[in-house]
Amino acid sequence: HDEQIQEVLVMGLRLAEGVPLQRLAEAAGGDWRDAVNRDRLSQAIDADLIRQEDGVLSTTAAGRLVLNALIAAITPNAEATSGTPAAYAALA
């Protein structure tokens, strides 16, 4: 499931439309919250890097600038230090 989840996040968060939570749920095989690191996602939302609105996760302009590090941070079982230190610092 992890590779499928990461692919959904990578493809969806690169788009302005974002990724539907239902699509994440399908990739996780259940609850969409199981497709993400909940603590890191909450931090990303608080840091205004990701939005969760109307059943969709999407990146903000600031989030798109650090997208690779952001995806690595919110993907379960991903290395917490993926991406550049400066980009990752937004979630530290």
Sine and cosine of phi, psi and omega as CSV:
sin_phi,cos_phi,sin_psi,cos_psi,sin_omega,cos_omega
0.00,0.00,-0.55,0.83,-0.11,-0.99
-0.85,0.53,-0.68,0.73,-0.01,-1.00
-0.92,0.40,-0.65,0.76,0.01,-1.00
-0.91,0.42,-0.66,0.75,0.03,-1.00
-0.88,0.47,-0.72,0.69,-0.01,-1.00
-0.89,0.46,-0.65,0.76,0.03,-1.00
-0.89,0.46,-0.68,0.73,0.02,-1.00
-0.88,0.47,-0.70,0.71,0.00,-1.00
-0.91,0.42,-0.72,0.69,-0.02,-1.00
-0.87,0.49,-0.76,0.65,-0.05,-1.00
-0.94,0.35,-0.68,0.73,-0.07,-1.00
-0.96,0.29,-0.67,0.74,-0.06,-1.00
-0.97,0.26,-0.28,0.96,0.09,-1.00
-0.97,0.26,-0.34,0.94,-0.03,-1.00
-1.00,-0.04,0.56,-0.83,0.04,-1.00
-0.87,0.49,-0.53,0.85,-0.01,-1.00
-0.94,0.35,-0.38,0.92,-0.01,-1.00
0.99,0.16,-0.30,-0.95,-0.03,-1.00
-0.85,-0.53,0.83,-0.56,0.04,-1.00
-0.89,0.45,0.66,-0.75,0.01,-1.00
-0.87,0.49,-0.52,0.85,0.05,-1.00
-0.88,0.48,-0.63,0.78,0.01,-1.00
-0.91,0.41,-0.63,0.77,0.07,-1.00
-0.91,0.42,-0.65,0.76,0.02,-1.00
-0.87,0.48,-0.67,0.75,0.02,-1.00
-0.90,0.44,-0.68,0.73,0.00,-1.00
-0.91,0.41,-0.57,0.82,-0.01,-1.00
-0.99,0.15,-0.28,0.96,-0.05,-1.00
0.96,0.27,0.49,0.87,-0.01,-1.00
0.19,-0.98,-0.79,-0.61,-0.02,-1.00
-0.93,0.36,0.75,-0.66,-0.02,-1.00
-0.87,0.49,-0.45,0.89,-0.01,-1.00
-0.91,0.42,-0.36,0.93,0.05,-1.00
-0.97,0.23,-0.16,0.99,-0.02,-1.00
-1.00,0.00,-0.10,1.00,-0.05,-1.00
-0.70,-0.71,0.35,-0.94,0.18,-0.98
-0.98,0.19,0.95,-0.30,-0.15,-0.99
-0.88,0.47,-0.65,0.76,0.00,-1.00
-0.90,0.44,-0.71,0.70,0.00,-1.00
-0.92,0.39,-0.61,0.79,0.04,-1.00
-0.89,0.45,-0.70,0.72,0.03,-1.00
-0.87,0.50,-0.67,0.74,0.04,-1.00
-0.90,0.45,-0.65,0.76,0.00,-1.00
-0.91,0.41,-0.61,0.79,0.05,-1.00
-0.92,0.38,-0.71,0.70,0.03,-1.00
-0.88,0.47,-0.54,0.84,0.00,-1.00
-0.99,0.10,0.08,1.00,-0.01,-1.00
0.86,0.51,0.65,0.76,0.07,-1.00
-0.98,-0.22,-0.47,0.88,0.00,-1.00
-0.72,-0.69,0.56,-0.83,0.12,-0.99
-0.91,-0.42,0.55,-0.84,0.16,-0.99
-0.83,-0.55,0.97,-0.23,-0.04,-1.00
-0.64,-0.77,0.65,-0.76,0.11,-0.99
0.78,0.63,0.66,0.75,0.06,-1.00
0.96,0.28,0.38,0.92,-0.03,-1.00
-0.69,-0.73,0.66,-0.75,0.20,-0.98
-0.99,-0.14,0.76,-0.65,0.05,-1.00
-0.61,-0.79,0.40,-0.92,0.02,-1.00
-1.00,-0.01,0.49,-0.87,0.13,-0.99
-1.00,0.08,0.07,-1.00,0.06,-1.00
-0.85,0.52,-0.66,0.75,0.02,-1.00
-0.91,0.41,-0.62,0.79,0.01,-1.00
-0.91,0.41,-0.59,0.81,0.02,-1.00
-0.92,0.40,-0.46,0.89,0.02,-1.00
-0.93,0.36,-0.42,0.91,-0.02,-1.00
-0.84,-0.54,0.54,0.84,-0.17,-0.99
-0.84,0.55,-0.73,0.69,-0.05,-1.00
-0.88,0.48,-0.70,0.71,0.02,-1.00
-0.92,0.39,-0.60,0.80,0.01,-1.00
-0.90,0.44,-0.73,0.69,0.02,-1.00
-0.89,0.46,-0.69,0.73,0.03,-1.00
-0.88,0.48,-0.61,0.79,-0.04,-1.00
-0.94,0.33,-0.61,0.79,-0.09,-1.00
-1.00,-0.05,-0.13,0.99,0.03,-1.00
-0.99,0.17,0.81,-0.58,0.03,-1.00
-0.85,0.52,0.56,-0.83,0.05,-1.00
0.91,0.42,0.17,0.99,0.06,-1.00
-0.99,0.11,0.41,-0.91,0.07,-1.00
-0.90,0.45,0.78,-0.62,-0.04,-1.00
-0.93,0.38,-0.32,0.95,-0.06,-1.00
-0.98,-0.21,0.24,0.97,0.04,-1.00
-0.89,0.45,0.49,-0.87,0.00,-1.00
1.00,0.05,0.02,-1.00,-0.03,-1.00
-0.98,0.21,0.54,-0.84,0.00,-1.00
-0.84,0.55,-0.63,0.78,-0.02,-1.00
-0.91,0.42,-0.66,0.75,0.01,-1.00
-0.93,0.37,-0.68,0.74,-0.04,-1.00
-0.94,0.34,-0.43,0.90,-0.04,-1.00
-0.86,0.52,-0.43,0.90,0.02,-1.00
-0.88,0.47,-0.40,0.92,-0.01,-1.00
-0.96,-0.29,-0.06,1.00,-0.08,-1.00
-0.97,0.24,0.00,0.00,0.00,0.00
